[in-house]
């Protein structure tokens, strides 16, 4: 009857429902249809400002004037269901207030709750619990496993869970999704289980994450040189400043790993450093590899001309870089030996 006027005091109207966007609203509709008797326990309910209400036998029987200030999505999702069952109940609280300033504060404070991220919903997954436990071996490092907690990170190297997932996905063959859809990795079951499986270890996360950090610092070092940069270094900085270059480079390094180590890799998920105690030292190990690879960054340019979009283009570019590196392998053998000696492929 009143359409969006029902949400006149709400910062948002109903946003609709779909498989890609507003999946929470789609879930609300599913609960209404499939488990209506449990809806009251699953849903936070609604909060409404009203002018007044009437009570009969301790029950509210009538409200006068109403605006739903929190619960527009629940209300809209419920309204989108074609038929409701009799045992369907919705929690609601009514607030009567005539002070405009307090009303404004009520509305603001009822809509300041933290956004629920896909990683929040995975934080109690068995793999995240296991990985958090494994990271306890390294007290100088902190991996939250998707659980937001700002009280335990002082003086630690913090591994951002989204960046962890991105770098792992890029290293294991899909830098396009890693760059363009970082939340998707945590949200979609298939993407999530491909990365966070039984074979993933804290040590492998450290291995790949330190590569990402090395690329960041390599870029910063180039920037800090300013007018002292050579023409080649200007080109390198220009490449690293392009959208998606970091994920592309991580993927390319992974493709080149056998050439870098000088031996066959049977399982790339088992690649780890022999000693993980000093994270800064591991970053320096990777910088030595970037010193070798970055002069040939032009072989990767074709995959990133208009942003990182084509998986085929990224794979072809990475293979081209590998072919170039392999052809000069004897020249770099001594330079690469310290890195190769620091890697354990049989963990």
C-alpha positions, -999 to 999 in steps of 0.1 A, spaced: 0 0 0 27 25 10 56 12 -11 89 29 -4 72 54 19 74 27 45 112 33 46 111 71 47 133 72 78 158 45 64 190 54 47 183 27 21 152 13 3 148 -24 -6 177 -33 -29 162 -64 -45 175 -99 -46 197 -119 -70 223 -147 -72 252 -122 -77 241 -91 -59 220 -89 -27 224 -126 -20 214 -120 16 180 -108 5 177 -140 -17 186 -160 14 159 -142 34 133 -152 8 145 -188 8 141 -190 46 106 -175 44 97 -202 19 116 -232 32 119 -227 69 93 -201 80 90 -216 115 127 -207 121 127 -172 106 123 -154 139 155 -172 152 176 -165 120 167 -129 114 176 -98 135 141 -84 129 129 -49 122 131 -16 141 103 9 135 96 45 146 59 51 153 39 80 166 20 59 191 7 24 198 -22 8 216 -19 -22 240 -46 -47 249 -38 -75 274 -1 -68 272 -1 -71 234 4 -42 209 -28 -42 188 -24 -11 168 4 14 158 -2 49 146 23 60 119 53 40 110 87 41 93 110 11 93 144 25 101 163 -8 102 151 -39 83 143 -25 48 160 -55 32 141 -80 54 108 -62 47 114 -61 10 125 -97 8 94 -109 27 72 -88 5 87 -103 -26 76 -138 -15 43 -148 -32 27 -165 -3 34 -166 34 27 -196 57 7 -192 89 35 -201 112 57 -174 99 67 -148 125 88 -116 122 105 -100 152 99 -62 155 104 -35 180 85 -2 180 100 31 193 80 61 201 99 94 201 90 130 194 125 146 197 139 153 162 175 151 174 171 118 192 152 104 162 181 113 140 205 96 164 183 65 166 183 62 128 220 68 125 230 43 152 206 16 140 223 17 106 260 18 116 265 -19 121 296 -34 105 291 -49 71 291 -87 71 319 -97 47 322 -131 30 354 -137 50 334 -133 82 312 -162 73 342 -184 65 361 -175 97 350 -207 115 356 -230 86 379 -259 95 406 -247 71 407 -212 86 408 -227 121 436 -250 111 456 -222 94 453 -199 124 467 -227 145 496 -233 121 505 -196 122 509 -198 159 544 -213 152 554 -179 139 546 -154 167 559 -125 146 533 -131 120 495 -128 122 468 -144 100 432 -138 111 416 -164 89 388 -140 81 381 -133 118 382 -96 124 402 -88 155 423 -57 160 436 -66 194 463 -91 185 483 -75 157 506 -51 175 542 -54 163 533 -83 139 533 -87 102 496 -89 94 485 -112 66 454 -96 51 430 -126 43 417 -111 11 453 -104 -2 463 -139 9 435 -154 -12 443 -131 -41 480 -139 -42 474 -177 -38 449 -177 -67 473 -157 -89 502 -180 -80 482 -210 -89 470 -199 -123 442 -174 -122 455 -139 -118 425 -124 -137 399 -136 -111 424 -128 -83 426 -91 -94 391 -85 -105 370 -105 -80 388 -107 -46 355 -110 -26 343 -138 -50 371 -160 -38 357 -160 -3 320 -159 -14 318 -187 -40 323 -223 -26 341 -235 -57 367 -207 -57 371 -209 -19 377 -246 -17 401 -245 -47 424 -222 -26 416 -231 11 420 -269 9 438 -295 30 470 -291 10 474 -254 19 498 -247 47 508 -216 66 543 -220 52 530 -219 16 509 -188 24 541 -172 38 560 -182 6 535 -166 -18 526 -136 4 562 -126 7 564 -125 -31 536 -101 -31 553 -79 -5 585 -80 -25 567 -67 -56 552 -39 -35 586 -29 -21 603 -32 -55 579 -7 -68 584 16 -38 621 15 -43 618 25 -79 595 54 -70 619 66 -43 648 68 -69 629 97 -86 652 115 -110 679 89 -104 659 62 -122 674 49 -154 652 46 -186 649 8 -179 637 15 -144 612 40 -156 598 14 -179 597 -11 -150 579 14 -128 554 22 -156 546 -15 -158 542 -20 -121 518 11 -120 494 -6 -144 462 -22 -131 466 -58 -124 504 -59 -129 511 -73 -94 488 -103 -98 501 -109 -133 537 -108 -121 529 -133 -93 514 -156 -118 544 -152 -142 568 -160 -114 549 -191 -106 551 -202 -143 589 -196 -142 595 -215 -109 611 -246 -125 635 -224 -144 642 -203 -113 649 -234 -92 666 -255 -119 645 -286 -111 612 -303 -116 583 -292 -94 559 -320 -88 534 -300 -66 535 -262 -66 514 -262 -34 544 -277 -15 567 -248 -24 579 -232 9 610 -216 24 631 -238 45 632 -211 73 602 -189 78 613 -171 110 624 -139 93 597 -125 70 618 -95 59 646 -119 48 622 -139 27 610 -107 10 647 -99 2 650 -134 -13 622 -126 -37 636 -92 -46 667 -110 -60 644 -129 -83 626 -97 -94 660 -82 -102 664 -111 -127 629 -110 -142 619 -74 -143 642 -63 -172 620 -86 -193 587 -72 -181 579 -62 -217 570 -98 -224 541 -94 -200 528 -61 -214 505 -76 -240 484 -92 -212 478 -59 -194 473 -33 -222 437 -25 -212 437 -41 -178 439 -77 -167 410 -94 -185 421 -124 -205 433 -156 -188 446 -169 -222 466 -137 -227 481 -139 -192 491 -175 -196 507 -169 -230 527 -139 -217 539 -159 -187 550 -187 -209 569 -163 -231 587 -149 -200 596 -185 -190 610 -192 -225 631 -161 -223 644 -169 -188 652 -205 -198 672 -194 -228 695 -174 -204 694 -199 -175 732 -206 -177 739 -169 -174 718 -166 -142 726 -199 -126 749 -185 -99 727 -156 -92 697 -179 -87 714 -205 -66 710 -188 -32 672 -186 -38 670 -222 -50 689 -234 -19 664 -215 4 634 -234 -10 620 -267 2 598 -284 -24 592 -316 -4 574 -303 27 
